[in-house]
Structure formats: C-alpha cells, structure tokens
Amino acid sequence: QTVFASSVFELENIIFFRYRIINRGTVADVLDSVIVSLWNDADIGLDYSADLVGCDTLLQSQFVYKANDDVVYGVNPPSFFTTLLQGPVVFSDASDTAYVNSGPQIGSEILLGMKNIKISSATSYISSDPLRGDPNDEVECRNYNLGLQKTGVILNPCSPDAWSHIVGGINCNEINPLFWYSGDPVNQIGWLFSRGTDIRQMLNVGPFNLVKDEPVDIVFAYALGRGTDRLNSITIARENVQRAILEYQSNFSSLV
C-alpha cells in the first residue's frame, strides 16, 4: 500500500491510495473471481451513531454524511467519499483502452484492447444489527463482497425496509440492487438510506483473475468536503472527487 497526498490548492482535502496486490502462488497459480473491497468505517464527528451512507455510481464512489447537526462540527458537518480511480486491468476488445498511472517519474501504461474494471457493487453493514450486521465468517463477507446481504439474498429496493426509502417518483424496479442507496440526497431523488446509525461500507471491484507474480494495481482516493450544511457538504465533496479524478487522469501531474 502506498499513501500520498498534497497541500496543492484544491487537493488538500484528498488522500490517494495505491494497492499493489500480488499472488505469490502459495495456494494456486491463478486465483479466479477475485473481488477487492475498499472498506471503511468513517465515523464523522462525535456521534458515530448518526451517520448516513450513499453510493454515487457516476463518480465510482461511496460516501458518508450526517443525519443531523453534530456536536463537533455544528450545523455543517463534512461528507466523506471513497472513490475508485483505477480498477484492475482485464482483457476486453479492440475498442477499449486501459490505463495504469504511476506518476510523472515512473510514467503511464496505455493498454489497447484492455479495460479497467469499474465498481461492481456497493454494500454496507450496520453495527450489531442481526440481519444486516458485521459478517461472522468468510461466507457472509463474500456475500457482501458480491453486492448481496450477508445471508446471500439480494437487497431489493422495492421491498419495505426500515433502513431505506425511495423518493422523487423513481421506479424501484429500475434501480440496480447491487449498488445500495444509489440515490441523490442533495436533490432528494432515488434510493436513500433513512436512519442515522453506526455503519461500515464496502465499495467492491471485480471479479478478476490474480495470476502468479503478475501484480495488479488499484488506485483510489478519500475525499472530504465541508459546505454550508450537511447536504451541501456532499456537493463540496463531489467537487473534490472530480479534482481527484482529474489529478489521476493527468498521471498525478501536480504531485512530486
């Protein structure tokens, strides 16, 4: 894992991460159907039981924001985003192009006929909840990994649910159930998480094959935003996510 950041104007609320994952072949020469989860438990402010979560599929992101004002931050608590910038590279067709950006000193790889995998699902689980709580074993963890509930059942947006609701006249049958709470709380439209709680998140990317001694690089970012209120903080954080995306696309040209 490599972690890097900058005090350059407009990048100061962003932290970049690169994971290099290598199969050393101690179990198998090829590990198939690998999914990587970018996991976090981003407790904002003093009351960690008052967090809400969401997923922004257009920005390849999950985010956390407050359900109400906060003792530490007052009326404008920040929002926290986890964003995939570079997914694993897999073979595709001639029309696709994959990128591996490693900074100005090392350079970029441009791979024709290949593509970077995008996020495959976004899940979350609630502390101590009997049905949607922490995974107890590798099977339950893998189910979250796949975009399912820990029991292996799809989370149906159309089913009545104490933890979420759909607003803005959206047809629940048109919502992808693998991307939990993918609505927009700023404009109050789509599938939204309803109740503040202590919650963890998994932004999942895959599947792909991990071949012995062929490293796979994944690049992502944490981005913060603090606006005039808790929902405007999401808007500000999205602007910082866009800056993170542009910085990645420029091969981190602003960074040393």
Buried (B, 14 or more C-beta within 10 A) or exposed (E): EEEEBBEEEBBEBBBBBBBEBEBEEEEEEEBEEBBBBBEBBBBBBEBBEBBBBBBBBEBBBBBBBBBEBBEEBEEBBBBBBBBBBBBBBBEBEEEBEBBBBBBBEEEBEEBEEBBBBEBBBBBBBBBEBEEBBBBEEEEBBBBBBBBBBBEEEEBEBEEEBEBBBBBEEBEEEEBBBBBBBBBBBBEEBBBBBBBBBBBBBBBBBBBBBBBBEEEBBBBBBBBBBBBEBBBBBBBBBBBBBBBBBEBBBEBBEBBE
